[in-house]
Amino acid sequence: MRIDFHTHTTASDGALAPAELVARALAGDVQLLAITDHDTMLGSAAAARLYTHGAARMRLIPGVEFSCVWSGTTVHILGLGVDAAHPAMVGGLAQLVQAREARGQKISSRLEACGFGGALAGALCEAGESQLGRPHFARWLVAQGHVRDETEAFDKYLGQGRTGDVRAFWPQLAEVVRWIVAAGGVAVIAHPLQYRFTRLKLRRLVVDFVAAGGGCLEVLSGRQNADQVGRLAALAREFDLEVSVGSDFHRDSPYGPQVGVELPRLEGLRGVWERWMTAA
């Protein structure tokens, strides 16, 4: 069985429009798909308008990937099966829009101090209807001829520790988990190994996540080896968490994952996908 509970579209920082991502998933025989754009459900909603589950072989699950703060570090929490119209979700997403706008203004001011005038207007033009993020500033820098490519833009100006590395005023992890649970969804720690925490610190994150009402751990995200999956599976067993898997697909890449994940063998664990298989 192939599913994918972690994907991105042009509504945030992905390369494919929602309709294109749905078509890609269908072509890859994906049976359950969640579009989880950063801090917005516009991509998920657009896909739902275009694709109606019925006799068709794939089911769409509403999703989002929230940015939040835990122990001074930005972490990402997926919300699966959430009601986008619930007041908690509407208010939470509005708060994230404001945080991104404030960060965009700060990034622009810093880039303008480097001699790159018009950065905010240019990045907004690159973003279009998407959530404003650093990749849009990177594309603008490339378009203006200030750098050769987006990699250079991040290496020189936007990456960690650089001029445009501005921390947004993200909400706390516990607050984000509350939004998701209140909206009828399942909160999932996204790509837990990507934060490069020590084993002890990762365990602390899970403890606080569970205390806040979180109930699921992403044990496979993108390309991971069996040892990494096993380590996360053991953590899920310890805390009696459901598990999730996803590609974290953003765009086609020679070395990146494609849409759709073949379910791994996870003995003694409950897959979050079982919620929608039984309800189908």
C-alpha positions as CSV (number, residue, x, y, z in Angstrom):
1,M,0.0,0.0,0.0
2,R,1.3,3.5,-0.9
3,I,0.3,6.6,1.1
4,D,1.8,10.0,1.6
5,F,0.9,12.2,4.6
6,H,3.6,14.9,4.1
7,T,3.6,16.8,0.8
8,H,3.9,20.5,-0.4
9,T,2.4,22.5,-3.3
10,T,2.7,26.0,-4.7
11,A,0.5,27.1,-1.8
12,S,3.7,27.2,0.2
13,D,7.2,26.2,-1.0
14,G,6.4,23.3,-3.4
15,A,6.9,23.3,-7.1
16,L,3.6,21.6,-8.2
17,A,0.2,23.1,-8.1
18,P,-2.4,21.2,-6.0
19,A,-4.0,19.6,-9.1
20,E,-0.5,18.6,-10.4
21,L,0.4,17.0,-7.1
22,V,-2.9,15.0,-7.0
23,A,-2.3,13.8,-10.6
24,R,1.2,12.8,-9.6
25,A,-0.1,10.8,-6.6
26,L,-2.8,9.1,-8.7
27,A,-0.1,8.1,-11.3
28,G,1.9,6.7,-8.5
29,D,-1.0,4.6,-7.2
30,V,-1.1,6.5,-3.9
31,Q,-4.3,5.5,-1.9
32,L,-4.2,8.1,0.9
33,L,-2.8,11.6,0.4
34,A,-2.4,14.6,2.7
35,I,-1.2,18.0,1.3
36,T,0.5,19.6,4.2
37,D,1.7,23.0,3.1
38,H,3.6,25.3,5.5
39,D,1.2,27.3,7.7
40,T,-1.7,27.2,5.2
41,M,-4.5,24.9,4.1
42,L,-5.0,26.6,0.8
43,G,-3.3,23.8,-1.1
44,S,-5.3,21.1,0.7
45,A,-8.5,23.0,0.1
46,A,-7.8,23.5,-3.6
47,A,-7.1,19.9,-4.1
48,A,-10.3,18.9,-2.3
49,R,-12.3,21.2,-4.6
50,L,-10.7,19.6,-7.7
51,Y,-10.8,16.0,-6.6
52,T,-13.7,14.3,-5.0
53,H,-13.3,10.9,-3.3
54,G,-15.9,8.4,-4.2
55,A,-15.5,5.3,-6.3
56,A,-12.0,6.7,-7.1
57,R,-9.0,4.8,-5.7
58,M,-7.4,7.7,-3.7
59,R,-8.6,9.6,-0.7
60,L,-7.5,13.1,0.3
61,I,-6.9,13.8,4.0
62,P,-7.0,17.5,5.1
63,G,-3.5,18.6,6.3
64,V,-1.2,21.4,7.2
65,E,2.4,21.7,8.5
66,F,2.7,24.3,11.3
67,S,5.9,26.1,12.3
68,C,6.3,26.5,16.1
69,V,8.9,26.8,18.8
70,W,10.0,24.3,21.4
71,S,13.0,24.9,23.7
72,G,14.1,27.8,21.6
73,T,14.1,25.8,18.4
74,T,11.8,25.9,15.4
75,V,10.1,22.6,14.9
76,H,7.3,21.5,12.6
77,I,4.0,19.8,13.6
78,L,1.7,18.3,11.0
79,G,-2.0,18.4,11.5
80,L,-3.9,15.6,9.8
81,G,-7.6,15.3,9.4
82,V,-8.2,18.8,10.7
83,D,-11.4,20.9,10.1
84,A,-10.1,24.0,8.3
85,A,-13.3,25.9,9.3
86,H,-12.9,25.3,13.0
87,P,-12.3,28.6,14.9
88,A,-9.1,27.2,16.5
89,M,-7.7,26.4,13.0
90,V,-8.9,29.7,11.4
91,G,-7.4,31.7,14.3
92,G,-4.2,29.8,14.3
93,L,-3.6,30.0,10.6
94,A,-4.3,33.8,10.7
95,Q,-1.7,34.1,13.5
96,L,0.9,32.3,11.3
97,V,0.1,34.6,8.3
98,Q,0.9,37.6,10.5
99,A,4.1,36.0,11.7
100,R,5.3,35.3,8.2
101,E,4.5,38.9,7.1
102,A,6.4,40.3,10.0
103,R,9.4,38.1,9.2
104,G,9.2,39.1,5.6
105,Q,9.4,42.7,6.4
106,K,12.5,42.1,8.6
107,I,14.2,40.0,5.9
108,S,13.5,42.8,3.4
109,S,15.0,45.5,5.7
110,R,18.2,43.5,6.2
111,L,18.6,42.8,2.5
112,E,18.0,46.4,1.7
113,A,20.8,47.3,4.1
114,C,23.0,45.1,1.9
115,G,22.0,47.3,-1.1
116,F,19.2,45.1,-2.4
117,G,16.3,47.6,-2.6
118,G,12.7,46.4,-3.2
119,A,13.2,43.0,-1.7
120,L,9.8,42.7,-0.1
121,A,7.8,43.7,-3.1
122,G,9.9,41.4,-5.3
123,A,9.5,38.4,-2.9
124,L,5.7,39.0,-2.7
125,C,5.6,39.0,-6.5
126,E,7.5,35.7,-6.6
127,A,5.2,34.3,-3.9
128,G,1.9,35.2,-5.7
129,E,-0.8,33.5,-3.7
130,S,1.7,31.3,-1.8
131,Q,2.8,31.8,1.8
132,L,5.7,34.2,1.9
133,G,9.0,32.5,2.8
134,R,12.7,32.7,2.3
135,P,12.6,30.8,-1.0
136,H,10.7,33.6,-2.5
137,F,13.4,36.1,-1.5
138,A,15.9,33.7,-2.9
139,R,14.1,33.5,-6.3
140,W,13.9,37.3,-6.4
141,L,17.7,37.6,-5.7
142,V,18.3,35.3,-8.6
143,A,15.9,37.1,-10.9
144,Q,17.6,40.4,-10.1
145,G,21.0,39.0,-10.9
146,H,22.3,39.4,-7.4
147,V,23.2,35.7,-7.1
148,R,23.6,32.9,-9.6
149,D,21.1,30.5,-8.1
150,E,19.0,29.9,-5.0
151,T,21.7,27.9,-3.4
152,E,24.0,30.9,-3.5
153,A,21.2,33.1,-2.2
154,F,20.9,30.9,0.9
155,D,24.6,30.4,1.3
156,K,25.3,34.2,1.2
157,Y,22.2,35.9,2.5
158,L,19.3,33.7,3.7
159,G,20.7,30.6,5.3
160,Q,21.3,29.9,9.0
161,G,23.4,32.6,10.5
162,R,23.2,34.9,7.5
163,T,21.8,38.4,7.1
164,G,18.3,37.2,6.1
165,D,18.1,34.5,8.7
166,V,15.2,36.0,10.7
167,R,13.3,34.0,13.3
168,A,9.6,34.5,13.0
169,F,7.4,34.9,16.0
170,W,6.1,31.4,15.8
171,P,3.7,30.1,18.4
172,Q,4.7,27.6,21.1
173,L,4.5,23.9,20.3
174,A,1.8,23.3,23.0
175,E,-0.4,26.0,21.4
176,V,-0.2,24.5,17.9
177,V,-1.0,21.0,19.2
178,R,-4.1,22.5,20.9
179,W,-5.3,24.1,17.7
180,I,-5.0,20.7,15.8
181,V,-6.7,18.7,18.5
182,A,-9.5,21.2,18.9
183,A,-10.1,21.1,15.1
184,G,-10.6,17.3,15.3
185,G,-7.1,16.5,13.9
186,V,-4.1,14.4,14.8
187,A,-0.9,16.2,15.7
188,V,2.3,14.7,14.3
189,I,5.9,15.5,15.0
190,A,7.3,16.0,11.4
191,H,10.7,14.7,10.4
192,P,12.0,14.3,14.0
193,L,15.6,13.5,13.0
194,Q,15.9,16.7,10.9
195,Y,16.4,18.8,14.0
196,R,19.6,17.0,14.9
197,F,18.7,16.7,18.5
198,T,20.5,14.4,20.8
199,R,18.6,11.2,21.8
200,L,17.9,12.8,25.2
201,K,16.6,16.1,23.7
202,L,14.4,14.3,21.2
203,R,12.9,12.3,24.0
204,R,12.2,15.5,25.9
205,L,10.4,16.9,22.8
206,V,8.2,13.8,22.7
207,V,7.4,14.1,26.4
208,D,6.3,17.7,26.0
209,F,4.4,16.9,22.8
210,V,2.4,14.1,24.5
211,A,1.7,16.3,27.5
212,A,0.2,18.9,25.1
213,G,-2.1,16.4,23.5
214,G,0.1,15.2,20.6
215,G,-0.4,11.6,19.5
216,C,1.7,10.7,16.4
217,L,5.3,10.5,15.3
218,E,6.5,10.6,11.7
219,V,8.8,7.6,11.6
220,L,9.6,7.9,7.9
221,S,10.1,11.2,6.1
222,G,11.8,11.4,2.7
223,R,14.8,9.1,2.4
224,Q,15.7,7.5,5.7
225,N,17.6,4.2,6.3
226,A,16.2,1.3,8.2
227,D,18.2,2.1,11.4
228,Q,16.7,5.6,11.5
229,V,13.2,4.3,11.0
230,G,13.8,1.7,13.7
231,R,15.0,4.3,16.2
232,L,11.9,6.4,15.7
233,A,9.6,3.3,15.8
234,A,11.1,2.4,19.2
235,L,10.3,5.9,20.5
236,A,6.7,5.6,19.2
237,R,6.4,2.3,21.1
238,E,7.7,3.8,24.3
239,F,5.1,6.5,24.3
240,D,2.3,4.5,22.7
241,L,2.1,6.9,19.7
242,E,0.6,6.3,16.4
243,V,3.0,6.6,13.5
244,S,2.9,8.4,10.2
245,V,5.0,8.3,7.0
246,G,5.5,10.8,4.2
247,S,7.8,11.9,1.4
248,D,8.1,15.6,2.4
249,F,7.9,16.1,-1.4
250,H,8.6,19.7,-2.6
251,R,9.9,19.3,-6.1
252,D,11.4,16.9,-8.5
253,S,15.1,16.3,-7.7
254,P,17.6,13.6,-8.8
255,Y,18.2,12.7,-5.1
256,G,14.9,13.7,-3.5
257,P,11.9,11.5,-2.7
258,Q,9.0,11.2,-5.0
259,V,5.3,11.4,-4.1
260,G,4.1,8.2,-2.4
261,V,5.6,6.0,0.3
262,E,5.4,2.3,0.5
263,L,4.4,1.4,4.0
264,P,7.3,-0.2,5.9
265,R,7.0,-3.1,8.2
266,L,6.3,-1.6,11.6
267,E,5.6,-4.4,14.0
268,G,3.4,-3.6,17.0
269,L,2.7,0.0,15.9
270,R,-0.6,1.7,15.0
271,G,-0.5,3.6,11.7
272,V,-2.4,6.9,11.7
273,W,-3.6,6.0,8.2
274,E,-5.7,3.2,9.7
275,R,-8.2,5.9,10.9
276,W,-9.1,6.7,7.3
277,M,-8.8,3.2,5.9
278,T,-11.6,2.0,8.2
279,A,-13.7,5.1,7.5
280,A,-13.3,4.9,3.7
